[in-house]
């Protein structure tokens, strides 16, 4: 093992001089490297494009060499005004109908403003129902239409003739872009038949598409309306947008089917709303290749496309959003928080800065039916913790424990039904929820 000794004053000075020489050599080498790079990138001739008053571009060649890299700073480039940029952007957006309809400005993108956890303060006091008198629900007028309603009459309300005209246009455009000379241009009636056949296939659910055209199954609806070759040809080329006109910064994974989604949403938003509404998720079973596909453990169909539905108590949908992760587009209607709406639902306590309430162990010792609550300092949100079979956390902006009642529950120990204390917010929640599940059952 080598021994260490302390350097004297002369050895330290010699070491410092050697370091200064190395640093000076390094700086000289760096300057030589820069000169070498400049010689490589210095052009022998440069071409300057100038635009005269008449709008004609003139190209003049500069014969002299650029002697120093600093000469580039002396070149004055013409300033581009914001009006010119806006004009070019407007001309680019107007080049396609789909861009003009679906282009979203960054300034118009809604921003969700949430209260920070550190700013949330709670206080414990009894909070009863404190509904506002200015919020009143007016029932929609009864539909006086006495005409006969058929399934097709409901269908055309969601997908009108204009939708099929655009589908024909973009389908033929796509076939032309692919250079498919053997494709016969389609018509609006053929697109209607194609969609109708897909609806019928969802009812019969045969394992192979070819089986719907097999004579042994005697499904004459498919063979009489369209041949199998034409069905495959249209299904392969069906398009609802011009894929070549997709914006460069578009992160929408449903860009190709966005027109039909917005068409159905627009019609649903025109329906008269019910008084009691609920928002819940629904899984559309799907195991194919799709970037927005989700896996939710514990669901009957864990793999699929997650959709958030706004439904009434009757199961009627009024709006929906297809979940795409962090890139899910949200409308102003969804993120607007200053509307007068009574809301209540189950929440996670860590999202509310852990309100000062007893934990699940303390609640379990108090027994089944115990409930506690606290209210935010601005008295706009109530947090309720109720113990049934396990701890349930709810938040509301209009009711807390309120006027409680008794709920009938099964008890494993006594093997019979018992009466359990139930807060008012739980009763209202149970009465209004379930619309999305009812919709799923009807579909």
C-alpha positions in Angstrom: 0.0 0.0 0.0 1.5 3.3 -1.1 2.2 5.9 1.7 0.9 9.5 1.5 3.1 12.5 2.2 2.4 16.2 2.4 3.7 18.3 -0.5 6.0 21.2 0.2 5.6 24.8 -1.1 7.9 24.3 -4.2 6.0 21.2 -5.4 2.7 23.0 -5.1 3.9 25.9 -7.2 5.2 23.6 -9.9 1.9 21.8 -10.1 -0.1 25.1 -10.4 2.2 26.2 -13.3 1.7 22.9 -15.1 -2.1 23.3 -14.8 -2.0 26.8 -16.2 0.0 25.5 -19.2 -2.6 22.7 -19.8 -5.5 25.2 -19.6 -3.8 27.5 -22.1 -3.1 24.7 -24.6 -6.8 23.6 -24.2 -8.0 27.1 -25.1 -5.7 27.2 -28.2 -7.0 23.8 -29.3 -10.6 25.0 -28.9 -9.9 28.1 -31.0 -8.3 26.0 -33.7 -11.4 23.7 -33.7 -13.7 26.6 -34.1 -11.7 28.0 -37.0 -11.8 24.5 -38.6 -15.6 24.4 -38.3 -16.0 27.9 -39.6 -13.9 27.0 -42.7 -16.1 24.0 -43.3 -19.4 25.9 -43.1 -18.3 29.1 -44.8 -19.9 29.1 -48.2 -18.0 30.3 -51.3 -21.1 31.9 -52.8 -24.4 32.8 -51.2 -27.7 33.4 -53.0 -29.9 36.2 -51.7 -33.6 36.1 -52.6 -35.1 39.6 -52.6 -38.7 40.6 -53.3 -39.3 43.8 -55.1 -42.4 46.0 -55.0 -44.1 44.2 -57.8 -44.0 40.9 -55.9 -41.5 39.2 -58.3 -38.7 37.3 -56.7 -35.1 38.2 -57.9 -32.1 36.0 -57.2 -28.7 37.8 -57.0 -25.5 35.9 -56.4 -22.9 37.5 -54.1 -19.5 36.7 -55.5 -17.4 37.9 -52.6 -16.7 35.4 -49.8 -17.9 36.0 -46.3 -14.7 36.7 -44.4 -16.0 36.3 -41.0 -18.9 34.5 -39.3 -20.0 37.8 -37.8 -21.0 39.1 -41.2 -24.2 37.1 -40.9 -25.4 39.5 -38.3 -25.3 42.4 -40.8 -27.9 40.7 -43.0 -31.3 42.3 -42.3 -34.2 39.9 -42.8 -37.6 41.4 -43.6 -40.0 41.5 -40.7 -43.2 39.5 -40.9 -46.2 41.1 -39.4 -48.8 39.2 -37.3 -51.4 40.1 -40.0 -49.4 38.2 -42.6 -49.0 35.2 -40.4 -52.8 35.2 -39.6 -53.5 35.5 -43.3 -51.4 32.5 -44.2 -52.9 30.5 -41.4 -56.4 31.3 -42.5 -55.6 30.4 -46.1 -54.2 27.1 -44.9 -57.2 26.3 -42.8 -59.7 27.2 -45.5 -58.0 24.6 -47.9 -60.1 21.8 -46.4 -63.5 21.7 -44.8 -62.5 19.3 -42.1 -59.7 21.6 -41.0 -62.0 24.5 -40.8 -64.5 22.5 -38.7 -62.1 20.7 -36.3 -59.2 23.2 -35.9 -58.9 24.3 -32.3 -57.0 27.4 -31.3 -54.7 27.3 -28.4 -56.4 30.4 -26.9 -59.8 28.7 -27.1 -58.6 25.5 -25.5 -60.5 25.3 -22.1 -58.3 25.3 -19.0 -59.5 23.5 -15.9 -58.7 25.7 -12.8 -58.6 23.5 -9.7 -58.0 24.6 -6.1 -54.6 23.5 -4.8 -54.5 21.0 -2.0 -52.6 23.3 0.2 -55.3 26.0 -0.1 -58.1 23.6 1.0 -59.1 24.3 4.6 -61.8 22.4 6.5 -63.9 23.1 9.6 -66.1 20.8 11.5 -69.7 21.9 12.1 -73.2 20.5 11.4 -74.2 21.2 7.8 -77.8 20.6 6.7 -79.3 20.9 3.3 -78.6 24.5 2.0 -80.1 24.6 -1.4 -80.3 27.9 -3.2 -83.7 29.4 -4.1 -82.5 30.7 -7.4 -82.0 27.2 -8.8 -85.3 25.8 -10.0 -85.9 23.0 -12.4 -88.5 23.5 -15.1 -89.9 20.3 -16.6 -89.7 20.3 -20.5 -93.0 20.5 -22.3 -94.6 17.3 -23.5 -93.8 16.3 -27.1 -97.0 17.0 -29.1 -95.8 15.1 -32.2 -98.4 12.5 -32.9 -96.8 11.1 -36.1 -95.9 7.5 -36.2 -92.4 6.9 -34.9 -90.3 4.2 -36.4 -86.7 3.1 -35.8 -85.6 4.7 -39.0 -87.2 8.0 -38.0 -85.0 8.0 -34.9 -82.0 7.0 -36.9 -82.2 9.9 -39.4 -82.4 12.4 -36.5 -78.8 11.5 -35.5 -77.3 10.8 -38.9 -79.0 13.1 -41.5 -78.5 13.2 -45.3 -75.7 15.7 -45.0 -73.6 13.2 -43.0 -73.9 10.6 -45.7 -73.1 13.1 -48.5 -69.8 13.9 -46.7 -69.1 10.2 -46.1 -69.5 9.5 -49.9 -67.2 12.4 -50.7 -64.4 11.4 -48.4 -64.7 7.7 -49.2 -64.3 8.4 -52.9 -61.5 10.9 -52.2 -59.6 8.2 -50.2 -60.0 5.7 -53.0 -58.6 8.3 -55.4 -55.6 9.1 -53.2 -54.7 5.4 -53.0 -54.8 5.1 -56.8 -57.5 2.4 -56.7 -58.7 2.5 -60.3 -60.9 -0.6 -59.9 -63.1 1.0 -57.2 -66.5 2.0 -58.3 -67.5 5.4 -56.7 -70.1 4.8 -53.9 -73.4 6.5 -53.3 -75.2 7.7 -50.2 -77.6 4.7 -50.3 -74.7 2.3 -50.3 -73.3 3.9 -47.2 -76.7 3.6 -45.5 -76.9 -0.1 -46.4 -73.3 -0.6 -45.1 -74.2 0.9 -41.7 -77.4 -1.0 -41.6 -75.6 -4.3 -42.1 -73.2 -3.5 -39.3 -76.1 -2.8 -37.0 -77.7 -6.2 -38.0 -74.4 -8.0 -37.5 -74.3 -6.7 -33.9 -77.7 -8.4 -33.3 -76.9 -11.8 -34.8 -73.2 -11.9 -33.7 -71.8 -14.6 -35.9 -68.1 -15.4 -35.6 -67.2 -14.7 -39.2 -68.4 -12.0 -41.6 -68.5 -14.5 -44.5 -71.2 -16.4 -42.6 -73.7 -13.6 -43.0 -73.6 -14.2 -46.8 -73.6 -18.0 -46.5 -76.8 -19.5 -48.0 -76.9 -22.2 -45.3 -77.8 -19.5 -42.7 -80.6 -18.1 -44.9 -79.8 -14.5 -44.0 -81.2 -13.0 -47.2 -81.1 -9.4 -45.8 -77.4 -9.2 -46.4 -77.2 -10.9 -49.8 -80.2 -9.1 -51.2 -79.1 -5.6 -50.1 -75.4 -5.8 -51.0 -72.9 -8.4 -52.4 -70.1 -9.6 -50.1 -67.4 -8.2 -52.5 -69.0 -4.8 -52.4 -69.3 -4.9 -48.6 -65.6 -5.6 -48.2 -64.7 -3.0 -50.8 -66.7 -0.2 -49.1 -65.6 -1.3 -45.6 -62.0 -1.1 -46.6 -62.3 2.4 -48.1 -64.9 4.0 -45.8 -63.7 7.4 -44.5 -65.4 10.3 -42.8 -62.6 12.9 -43.1 -59.7 13.8 -45.4 -56.8 12.1 -43.7 -54.3 14.2 -45.7 -55.7 17.4 -44.1 -55.0 16.4 -40.6 -53.3 19.2 -38.6 -49.7 18.6 -37.6 -50.3 19.2 -33.9 -53.5 17.2 -33.7 -53.4 14.7 -30.8 -56.9 13.4 -31.2 -56.8 9.6 -31.6 -60.3 9.6 -32.9 -59.7 12.1 -35.7 -60.9 9.7 -38.4 -64.3 9.1 -36.7 -64.7 12.5 -35.1 -67.5 13.7 -37.4 -69.9 10.9 -36.5 -69.0 11.3 -32.8 -69.8 15.1 -32.9 -72.9 14.4 -35.0 -74.4 12.1 -32.4 -73.3 14.4 -29.5 -74.9 17.4 -31.0 -78.2 15.6 -31.3 -78.0 14.3 -27.7 -77.4 17.8 -26.4 -80.6 19.0 -28.1 -82.7 16.7 -26.0 -84.6 18.1 -23.0 -82.8 17.3 -19.8 -84.2 15.5 -16.7 -84.0 16.9 -13.2 -81.8 14.1 -11.9 -78.7 13.3 -13.9 -75.6 11.1 -13.3 -72.1 10.8 -14.8 -70.5 7.4 -14.9 -68.1 5.4 -17.0 -69.0 2.6 -19.4 -66.7 0.1 -21.1 -67.2 -0.8 -24.8 -65.6 -4.3 -25.1 -62.8 -4.2 -27.5 -59.5 -6.2 -27.7 -58.1 -5.0 -31.1 -55.4 -2.5 -31.7 -56.3 1.0 -30.5 -54.2 3.5 -28.7 -57.1 4.6 -26.4 -57.8 1.1 -25.3 -58.1 0.7 -21.5 -57.8 -2.1 -19.0 -59.9 -1.8 -15.8 -59.5 -4.5 -13.3 -62.6 -6.0 -11.8 -64.9 -5.1 -14.7 -66.9 -7.8 -16.5 -65.1 -6.8 -19.7 -61.8 -5.3 -18.5 -60.4 -4.6 -22.0 -62.2 -1.9 -24.0 -62.8 1.7 -24.7 -63.8 3.8 -21.7 -66.7 6.3 -22.3 -68.0 8.8 -19.8 -71.8 9.2 -20.2 -74.2 11.9 -18.9 -77.5 10.0 -18.4 -80.8 10.7 -16.8 -82.4 8.5 -14.2 -84.4 6.8 -17.0 -81.2 5.7 -18.8 -81.4 8.3 -21.6 -78.0 9.6 -22.6 -77.5 13.4 -23.0 -73.8 13.6 -23.7 -70.7 11.4 -23.7 -66.9 11.7 -23.9 -64.6 9.0 -25.1 -61.6 8.8 -22.8 -58.2 9.1 -24.5 -55.9 9.6 -21.5 -54.3 13.0 -21.0 -55.1 14.0 -24.6 -58.9 13.7 -24.1 -60.5 16.8 -25.7 -62.8 18.7 -23.4 -65.4 21.3 -24.3 -66.1 24.6 -22.5 -69.4 23.1 -21.3 -67.6 20.3 -19.5 -65.0 22.4 -17.7 -67.2 25.3 -16.8 -67.5 25.3 -13.0 -69.5 28.5 -12.3 -72.9 27.0 -13.3 -75.7 26.5 -10.7 -75.7 22.7 -10.5 -76.3 20.6 -7.4 -73.7 17.8 -7.4 -72.9 14.9 -5.1 -70.7 11.8 -5.6 -68.2 9.4 -4.2 -64.6 10.8 -3.9 -61.2 10.0 -2.6 -60.1 11.7 0.5 -56.5 12.3 -0.7 -57.9 14.5 -3.5 -59.4 16.8 -0.8 -56.3 17.3 1.2 -57.4 14.6 3.7 -60.2 16.3 5.7 -59.9 16.0 9.5 -62.2 13.1 10.0 -61.8 9.7 11.8 -60.1 6.9 9.8 -61.7 3.6 8.8 -60.5 1.9 12.0 -62.3 4.4 14.2 -65.4 4.3 12.1 -65.6 0.5 12.2 -65.4 0.6 16.0 -68.3 3.1 16.1 -70.4 0.6 14.3 -72.4 0.3 11.1 -74.3 3.4 10.1 -72.0 5.9 11.8 -71.4 9.1 9.8 -69.3 12.3 10.3 -68.9 15.4 8.1 -66.9 18.6 7.7 -67.3 21.6 5.5 -64.9 23.8 3.6 -64.1 27.2 4.9 -66.0 28.9 2.0 -69.0 26.7 2.8 -69.3 25.5 -0.8 -68.3 21.8 -0.4 -69.3 19.3 2.3 -67.3 16.1 2.9 -69.2 13.2 4.4 -67.7 9.9 5.6 -70.2 7.1 6.2 -69.6 3.5 7.4 -71.7 0.8 5.9 -69.9 -2.5 5.0 -66.9 -0.3 4.6 -66.0 3.4 4.7 -67.7 5.5 1.9 -66.5 9.0 1.2 -68.9 11.5 -0.5 -68.7 15.2 -1.4 -71.5 17.5 -2.2 -72.2 21.2 -2.7 -75.8 21.2 -1.4 -76.4 18.5 1.2 -74.6 16.6 3.9 -75.9 14.3 6.6 -79.1 16.4 6.5 -82.4 14.6 7.1 -81.2 11.1 7.6 -83.4 8.0 7.4 -83.1 4.2 7.9 -81.8 1.8 5.2 -82.5 -2.0 5.2 -79.2 -3.9 5.1 -78.3 -7.6 5.4 -76.2 -8.5 8.4 -74.0 -11.6 8.2 -73.7 -12.1 11.9 -77.4 -12.2 12.7 -78.3 -13.7 9.3 -81.1 -11.2 8.8 -82.0 -7.7 7.8 -81.3 -4.7 10.1 -82.0 -1.0 10.0 -78.9 1.2 9.3 -78.6 5.0 9.7 -78.3 6.6 6.3 -77.4 10.2 5.6 -79.5 12.3 3.2 -76.7 12.6 0.6 -76.4 8.8 0.4 -80.2 8.5 -0.2 -80.2 11.1 -3.0 -77.1 9.6 -4.5 -78.6 6.1 -4.7 -81.8 7.5 -6.2 -80.1 9.4 -9.0 -77.3 7.0 -9.9 -77.7 4.0 -12.1 -78.7 5.7 -15.3 -75.5 4.7 -17.1 -75.9 1.1 -16.0 -79.5 1.1 -17.2 -78.3 2.4 -20.6 -75.7 -0.4 -20.8 -78.4 -3.0 -20.1 -80.7 -1.6 -22.8 -77.9 -1.5 -25.4 
